[in-house]
Amino acid sequence: MTTIDLPSASELRTLAEQSNAWPFEQARALVNRLKKHPKDEVLFETGYGPSGLPHIGTFGEVARTTMVRHAFRVLTDDKIKTKLLAFSDDMDGLRKVPDNVPNKELLEKNLGKSLTSVPDPFGTHDSFGAHNNARLRAFLDTFGFDYEFASATEYYKSGRFDATLLKVLERLEKVMAIMLPSLREERAASYSPFLPICPRTGVVLQVPIVAHDVKAGTISYDDPETNERITVPVTGGHCKLQWKPDWAMRWTALGVDYEMAGKDLIDSVKLSGKIAQAIGGTPPEGFNYELFLDDKGQKISKSKGNGLTIEEWLRYASPESLSLFMYREPKAAKRLYFDVIPRNVDEYQQFLNGYARQDLEQRLANPVWHIHFGNPPQADMPVTFQLLLTLVSSSNAENADTLWGFIGRYRPGVTPQSHPKLDAMVGYAINYYRDFVAPTKVFRDPTDAERAALQDLRDALSQLPADATAEAIQDVVYEIGRREPFLDHKKTAKDGKPGVSLDWFNMLYQVLLGQEKGPRFGSFVAVYGVGNAVSMIDGALARSA
């Protein structure tokens, strides 16, 4: 087994300073920021709105920010302290009932209250906000993220934001001048950056502020139900800020140096940046990533529950495959649905397999370097996820033992004990097959030309020894496919013979397995068994006779 030598810090830094990998590009901007604004500790932040259950987009922001944080540590030889703050806006008012929660009537009765004051519809925590915060932390912990969790409710009520809240009050006219041009006329007429928490009902009120007193640190409003004039301090959790001023206040109060956000928040980032400057702060570095889309091309949403949940991805694939999905092309919109999982599982293994053969410069551009923070594990996955899916499909396997029987014959000595990650992948493949492949299997009948080709393939395979290699089987499959209508006249094989189109291989999976695509057919037959493959072809021919 190849040993991967770890480079020295100076070697890493030298190449990292030139690397085109996006985490290094982001980290270099942060290094330049420090030259202008030196400090002893750099603060990375991610935000979470716990009005709905955590989704993969939430995880993606933490994963990507962590990659930038690690890249920054490489560029600075880890001589500057860093911290990642996962901040939950759990003091926001619950504006609508999410679609994917139980006991909706309980939430309906508490609309408008801070999320940490709304009862938990799941009945497991003190509040709905606490429940969703716990779900987020539990998942982040499974990945081993190094982060500190922060609650807006706790920070507001403890007084940690008081000094900056008073600064917002002091410079209220500047803040309003920034916000009002961005609002519709009707909204602007009653807008205030301060949202008082009603002492009578606990509702986060969106009401006009009729007076403010900078010296006393208070605002006044008219209770919308009683018409009574109410005066409350802006400090101590008696008020919270509208979210754009809140974002700016948080950046300023905590000294946030880096925070990324979705493309839909570009204008919000700009406004919050201006507000931060107006109250004496410096906006953080960061970039705007593209949004995740569901199977219909719609933006995924915590409240709608569309797209994939965190738990769903981990039912069908490894955490590393999810990290790869997050690493790649962060500024490109991507479908986040079940059909993206197999490709990400296998491409992760491909990147890991290639890592040991790469020089240091190439490794820094390899996603697995960033996924594993500079120390990827050794590659040791003898079969692909796509091959496992095809094995399950061909054998109708409902348990891991059946699959391991195939694997053990194909790779003697490979066992669940010797390859625990492969054992986990076997479980993922069975789950994925049951939920997505089996319900959609449709066998098509072969045409007359395809029947003839299948018969010839059956006869050729039956002449091979039981222990024929995947390469030998693949050669036979290619040779049988060199006929119309499967010839690809634009391609020429290494031996000078005509190429074979993908239609030949797609036909094999459509007719034999009832699926559109599959792994390399020779590898599949080598694992499944030549005799089993011959029987499969016999069955397809008989079924379509």
C-alpha positions in Angstrom: 0.0 0.0 0.0 1.4 3.4 -1.0 2.4 5.8 1.7 1.5 9.4 1.1 4.2 11.7 2.5 2.9 14.9 4.1 4.7 18.0 2.8 6.3 20.6 5.0 4.3 23.8 5.9 6.6 26.0 3.8 6.1 23.7 0.7 2.4 23.8 1.2 2.3 27.6 1.7 4.4 28.3 -1.4 2.1 26.2 -3.7 -1.1 27.4 -1.9 -0.2 31.0 -2.7 -0.4 30.1 -6.5 -3.2 27.5 -6.4 -6.4 28.1 -8.4 -8.5 26.0 -6.0 -11.3 28.3 -4.9 -10.7 27.8 -1.1 -7.2 29.2 -1.6 -8.5 32.1 -3.7 -10.9 33.0 -0.9 -8.2 32.5 1.8 -5.8 34.8 -0.1 -8.4 37.6 0.0 -8.6 37.1 3.8 -4.8 37.3 4.1 -4.9 40.6 2.3 -7.6 41.8 4.6 -5.4 41.1 7.6 -2.7 43.3 6.1 -5.1 46.2 6.3 -6.8 45.2 9.5 -4.4 43.2 11.7 -5.9 41.1 14.5 -5.0 38.2 16.7 -7.9 35.9 15.8 -9.9 35.6 12.5 -13.6 34.9 12.9 -15.4 32.9 10.3 -19.2 32.9 10.5 -22.1 30.9 9.0 -25.8 31.8 9.5 -28.8 29.6 10.1 -32.4 30.5 10.1 -34.1 27.8 12.3 -37.6 28.5 11.0 -37.5 25.1 9.4 -35.5 21.9 9.7 -31.8 22.1 8.6 -31.2 21.1 5.0 -28.2 20.3 3.0 -27.7 23.9 1.9 -27.1 24.8 5.6 -24.5 22.1 5.9 -22.9 23.2 2.6 -22.3 26.7 3.9 -20.5 25.3 7.0 -18.5 22.7 4.9 -17.4 25.3 2.4 -16.5 27.9 5.1 -14.5 25.2 6.9 -12.5 24.5 3.7 -11.7 28.2 3.4 -10.7 28.3 7.0 -8.3 25.4 6.5 -6.8 27.0 3.4 -6.3 30.2 5.4 -4.4 28.2 8.1 -2.1 26.8 5.4 -1.4 30.2 4.0 -0.6 31.6 7.4 1.4 28.6 8.7 -1.4 28.2 11.3 0.2 31.1 13.2 -3.1 33.1 13.5 -5.9 31.8 15.6 -9.2 31.1 13.8 -12.7 30.4 15.0 -15.9 29.3 13.1 -19.1 30.6 14.6 -22.3 28.8 13.5 -24.9 31.5 14.3 -28.6 30.7 14.6 -31.1 33.5 14.1 -33.4 31.9 16.6 -34.8 35.2 17.9 -36.7 35.8 14.6 -40.4 35.6 14.7 -42.1 32.5 13.3 -43.9 34.0 10.2 -45.5 30.8 8.8 -45.9 27.2 9.7 -43.5 24.9 7.8 -44.9 22.1 5.6 -42.8 19.3 7.0 -43.5 19.4 10.8 -46.1 17.7 13.0 -48.6 19.4 15.2 -49.0 22.4 12.9 -51.9 23.8 15.0 -49.4 24.3 17.9 -47.2 26.5 15.7 -50.3 28.3 14.3 -51.2 29.4 17.8 -47.7 30.9 18.3 -47.1 32.7 15.0 -45.1 35.9 15.4 -43.2 34.8 18.5 -39.5 34.3 18.6 -38.6 30.8 17.5 -37.1 30.2 21.0 -40.5 31.1 22.5 -42.5 28.8 20.2 -43.3 25.4 21.6 -41.6 22.4 20.0 -44.1 20.6 17.7 -41.9 17.5 18.0 -42.1 17.5 21.8 -38.4 16.9 22.4 -37.0 20.4 23.2 -38.0 23.5 25.1 -38.8 25.4 21.9 -39.1 25.0 18.1 -35.9 27.0 17.7 -34.1 24.8 20.2 -35.2 21.7 18.4 -33.9 22.9 15.0 -30.7 24.2 16.6 -30.1 20.7 18.1 -30.8 19.1 14.7 -28.2 21.3 13.1 -25.6 20.8 15.8 -26.1 17.0 15.8 -25.4 16.8 12.1 -22.4 19.1 12.1 -21.0 17.1 14.9 -21.2 13.9 12.9 -18.8 15.5 10.4 -16.4 16.6 13.1 -16.6 20.3 12.3 -14.6 22.5 14.6 -17.2 25.2 15.4 -18.8 27.2 18.2 -22.6 27.4 18.2 -24.2 30.8 18.9 -27.8 31.6 19.6 -29.2 35.1 18.7 -31.6 34.8 21.6 -28.7 34.2 24.0 -26.5 36.9 22.5 -29.3 39.5 22.6 -30.5 38.7 26.1 -27.0 38.4 27.6 -26.0 41.9 26.5 -23.3 40.9 24.1 -24.9 43.1 21.4 -25.9 46.0 23.6 -23.0 48.4 22.7 -23.5 47.9 19.0 -27.3 48.1 19.3 -26.9 51.5 21.0 -24.6 52.5 18.1 -27.4 51.6 15.6 -29.8 53.7 17.6 -27.3 56.6 17.7 -26.8 56.4 13.9 -30.4 55.6 13.1 -30.8 58.3 10.4 -27.8 56.8 8.5 -29.2 53.3 8.7 -32.6 54.5 7.5 -31.0 56.4 4.6 -29.4 53.1 3.5 -32.4 50.9 3.9 -35.3 53.1 2.7 -34.3 53.3 -1.0 -34.4 49.5 -1.1 -38.0 49.2 0.1 -41.3 49.5 -1.5 -43.1 52.7 -0.8 -45.7 51.1 1.5 -43.1 49.2 3.4 -40.8 52.2 3.7 -43.6 54.3 5.3 -43.6 52.2 8.4 -40.1 50.7 8.4 -37.8 50.6 11.4 -34.7 48.6 11.9 -35.8 47.9 15.5 -38.4 45.2 16.1 -39.7 45.4 19.7 -40.6 42.2 21.5 -44.1 42.8 22.9 -44.0 42.6 26.7 -47.6 41.5 26.7 -47.7 38.7 24.1 -44.0 37.9 23.3 -44.6 38.6 19.6 -41.8 40.1 17.5 -43.6 43.3 16.4 -43.2 44.9 13.0 -44.6 48.3 13.9 -43.7 52.0 13.2 -41.4 53.5 15.8 -43.0 56.8 16.9 -40.0 58.0 19.0 -36.5 57.1 20.0 -34.2 58.4 22.8 -30.5 57.9 22.1 -29.5 59.0 25.6 -31.9 56.6 27.3 -31.3 53.9 24.7 -35.1 53.4 24.1 -37.7 53.3 21.3 -41.4 53.9 21.6 -44.3 52.4 19.6 -48.1 52.1 19.8 -49.3 48.7 20.7 -51.3 47.6 17.6 -54.0 46.0 19.8 -54.4 48.3 22.8 -53.1 51.6 21.2 -51.1 52.1 24.3 -47.8 53.9 23.9 -45.0 51.5 24.9 -41.4 52.4 25.5 -38.7 49.7 25.7 -34.9 49.6 25.7 -33.2 48.5 22.6 -30.8 46.4 24.7 -31.1 43.3 26.8 -33.3 41.3 24.4 -36.2 43.7 24.5 -35.8 44.4 20.8 -34.2 42.7 17.9 -33.1 44.1 14.5 -34.6 43.6 11.1 -32.4 41.0 9.4 -30.2 43.2 7.2 -29.4 45.7 10.0 -29.1 42.7 12.3 -26.5 41.1 10.0 -24.5 44.3 9.9 -24.8 44.7 13.7 -23.5 41.2 14.2 -20.6 41.6 11.9 -19.6 44.8 13.7 -20.2 43.5 17.3 -18.4 40.3 16.8 -15.7 41.4 14.3 -16.7 38.8 11.7 -13.9 38.5 9.0 -15.5 36.0 6.6 -19.0 34.9 5.7 -20.4 33.6 2.4 -24.0 33.8 1.3 -26.3 32.5 -1.4 -26.6 34.3 -4.7 -30.1 35.4 -3.8 -28.6 37.6 -1.1 -26.2 39.6 -3.2 -28.1 42.8 -2.7 -28.6 42.1 1.0 -24.9 41.6 1.5 -24.2 45.0 -0.1 -26.8 46.7 2.0 -25.6 45.1 5.2 -22.1 46.0 4.3 -23.0 49.7 4.0 -24.8 49.6 7.3 -21.8 48.0 9.0 -19.7 50.8 7.7 -22.2 53.4 8.9 -22.0 52.1 12.5 -18.2 51.9 12.5 -17.7 48.3 11.4 -15.9 46.6 8.5 -17.9 44.1 6.3 -16.4 40.6 6.1 -14.8 38.9 3.2 -16.8 36.2 1.4 -18.5 35.2 -1.9 -21.9 34.5 -3.1 -22.5 30.8 -4.0 -25.2 29.6 -6.4 -28.4 28.0 -5.1 -29.3 24.4 -4.9 -32.3 23.3 -7.0 -34.8 20.5 -6.6 -35.8 18.0 -9.3 -38.2 20.7 -10.8 -35.5 23.3 -10.9 -36.9 25.2 -7.9 -34.8 26.6 -5.1 -34.7 24.3 -2.1 -36.3 25.6 1.0 -36.3 24.6 4.7 -40.0 25.4 5.1 -41.1 23.6 1.9 -38.9 20.6 2.6 -38.2 20.1 -1.1 -34.9 18.8 -2.4 -32.8 16.4 -0.2 -32.6 16.4 3.5 -29.3 15.8 5.3 -30.6 12.5 6.6 -31.7 11.3 3.2 -28.3 11.8 1.6 -26.7 9.9 4.4 -29.1 7.0 3.9 -27.9 6.5 0.4 -24.2 7.7 0.4 -21.2 8.6 2.4 -20.5 11.9 4.1 -17.4 12.3 1.8 -19.6 12.2 -1.3 -21.8 15.0 0.1 -18.6 17.0 0.8 -17.5 16.5 -2.8 -20.9 17.8 -4.0 -20.4 20.9 -1.9 -16.8 21.5 -3.0 -17.3 21.4 -6.7 -18.4 24.5 -8.6 -19.8 26.5 -5.7 -20.7 29.3 -8.1 -22.8 27.1 -10.4 -26.4 26.2 -9.8 -26.8 22.5 -9.2 -29.7 20.1 -8.9 -29.7 18.6 -5.5 -31.8 15.5 -5.9 -31.5 11.7 -5.5 -30.1 11.1 -9.0 -26.9 13.1 -8.3 -25.8 10.7 -5.5 -24.3 7.8 -7.4 -22.1 10.0 -9.5 -20.7 11.9 -6.5 -20.0 8.6 -4.7 -17.9 7.2 -7.5 -16.2 10.5 -8.4 -15.1 10.9 -4.9 -13.4 7.5 -5.2 -11.9 8.5 -8.5 -10.4 11.6 -7.0 -9.1 9.6 -4.0 -7.6 7.0 -6.3 -5.7 9.6 -8.3 -4.4 11.5 -5.3 -1.4 9.2 -4.5 -0.2 9.5 -8.1 -0.2 13.3 -8.1 2.5 15.8 -7.2 1.9 18.4 -4.5 0.6 21.1 -6.8 -2.0 18.7 -8.3 -3.0 17.5 -4.9 -3.9 21.0 -3.8 -6.3 21.2 -6.7 -7.8 17.8 -5.9 -11.1 18.0 -4.0 -10.2 15.3 -1.6 -7.3 17.5 -0.2 -9.9 20.1 0.8 -12.5 17.6 1.9 -10.0 15.9 4.3 -8.2 19.1 5.2 -4.9 18.1 3.7 -4.7 14.5 4.8 -6.9 12.2 2.7 -7.1 8.5 3.6 -5.5 5.9 1.4 -7.8 4.7 -1.4 -9.1 1.2 -0.9 -12.4 0.7 -2.6 -12.3 -2.4 -4.9 -15.7 -1.8 -6.6 -17.8 1.2 -7.6 -21.1 2.3 -6.3 -22.6 2.0 -9.7 -21.4 -1.6 -9.9 -23.0 -2.4 -6.6 -26.3 -0.9 -7.7 -26.2 -3.0 -10.8 -25.4 -6.1 -8.8 -28.3 -5.4 -6.5 -30.6 -4.8 -9.5 -29.4 -7.9 -11.4 -29.7 -10.3 -8.4 -32.7 -8.6 -6.7 -30.5 -8.7 -3.6 -32.4 -7.7 -0.5 -29.5 -8.3 1.9 -25.8 -7.5 2.2 -24.7 -11.1 2.4 -25.8 -11.7 -1.2 -23.7 -8.8 -2.4 -20.7 -9.8 -0.4 -20.9 -13.2 -2.0 -20.3 -11.6 -5.4 -17.7 -9.3 -4.0 -15.8 -12.1 -2.3 -15.6 -14.1 -5.5 -14.5 -11.1 -7.5 -11.9 -9.9 -4.9 -10.8 -12.8 -2.8 -9.9 -11.7 0.7 -12.1 -8.6 0.7 -14.5 -8.9 3.6 -16.8 -6.5 5.6 -14.2 -6.6 8.3 -11.3 -5.8 6.1 -13.2 -3.1 4.2 -15.7 -1.4 6.5 -16.2 1.6 4.1 -17.2 -0.9 1.4 -19.5 -2.6 3.8 -21.2 0.8 4.4 -21.4 1.3 0.7 -23.1 -2.0 0.3 -25.8 -0.8 2.7 -26.2 2.5 0.8 -26.6 0.6 -2.5 -29.3 -1.6 -1.1 -31.2 1.4 0.3 -30.8 3.3 -3.0 -32.0 0.4 -5.1 -35.1 -0.3 -3.0 -36.2 3.4 -2.9 -35.3 4.6 -6.4 -34.2 1.9 -8.8 -36.7 -1.0 -8.2 -39.8 1.2 -8.5 -38.7 2.6 -11.8 -37.4 -0.6 -13.5 -38.8 -1.0 -17.0 -37.4 -3.8 -19.2 -37.7 -3.1 -22.9 -37.9 -5.7 -25.6 -34.9 -6.0 -28.0 -35.3 -5.4 -31.7 -34.5 -8.2 -34.1 -31.0 -6.9 -34.6 -30.5 -6.6 -30.9 -31.8 -10.1 -30.3 -29.2 -11.4 -32.7 -26.5 -9.5 -31.0 -27.6 -10.7 -27.5 -27.7 -14.3 -28.7 -24.1 -13.9 -30.0 -23.0 -12.3 -26.8 -24.6 -15.1 -24.8 -22.7 -17.7 -26.9 -19.4 -15.9 -26.7 -19.6 -15.4 -22.9 -20.5 -19.1 -22.4 -17.1 -20.0 -24.0 -15.2 -18.0 -21.4 -13.8 -19.5 -18.2 -15.6 -18.8 -15.0 -12.7 -16.8 -13.7 -12.3 -14.6 -16.8 -11.0 -11.2 -16.1 -13.1 -8.0 -16.5 -10.8 -7.0 -19.4 -11.2 -10.3 -21.2 -15.0 -10.0 -20.8 -15.0 -6.4 -22.0 -13.0 -7.4 -25.1 -15.7 -10.0 -26.0 -18.5 -7.4 -25.4 -16.8 -4.9 -27.7 -16.2 -7.5 -30.4 -19.8 -8.6 -30.4 -20.9 -5.0 -30.5 -19.0 -4.3 -33.7 -22.0 -4.6 -36.0 -24.8 -2.4 -37.2 -26.5 -0.5 -35.7 -23.9 -0.2 -33.0 -20.9 0.8 -35.0 -19.4 4.2 -34.3 -17.6 5.1 -37.5 -16.2 8.3 -36.0 -14.1 6.3 -33.5 -11.4 3.7 -34.1 -10.2 1.2 -31.5 -6.5 0.8 -30.6 -6.3 -2.3 -32.8 -7.6 -0.3 -35.8 -11.1 -1.8 -35.7 -14.3 0.4 -35.8 -15.5 1.9 -32.6 -18.6 0.8 -30.7 -21.3 3.4 -29.8 -22.8 3.8 -26.3 -26.1 2.6 -27.8 -24.8 -1.0 -27.6 -24.0 -0.7 -23.8 -27.2 1.2 -23.1 -29.2 -1.5 -24.8 -27.6 -4.2 -22.6 -28.7 -2.4 -19.4 -32.2 -1.5 -20.8 -33.0 -5.0 -22.0 -31.2 -7.1 -19.3 -31.6 -4.9 -16.2 -34.4 -2.5 -16.9 -32.3 0.6 -16.3 -30.9 3.3 -18.5 -27.2 3.2 -17.5 -24.7 1.0 -15.8 -21.1 0.5 -15.0 -18.5 -1.0 -17.3 -20.2 -4.1 -18.5 -17.1 -6.3 -18.4 -16.6 -5.4 -14.7 -20.2 -6.1 -13.9 -20.0 -9.6 -15.5 -16.7 -10.4 -13.7 -18.4 -9.7 -10.4 -21.8 -11.1 -11.1 -20.3 -14.2 -12.7 -20.1 -15.3 -16.3 -22.7 -18.1 -15.8 -25.1 -15.7 -14.1 -24.7 -13.3 -17.0 -25.4 -16.0 -19.5 -28.6 -17.0 -17.6 -29.6 -13.3 -17.5 -29.4 -13.1 -21.3 -31.3 -16.3 -21.6 -34.1 -14.9 -19.4 -34.3 -11.7 -21.4 -34.5 -13.5 -24.7 -37.2 -15.9 -23.4 -39.1 -13.0 -21.9 -39.2 -11.1 -25.2 -39.8 -14.1 -27.5 
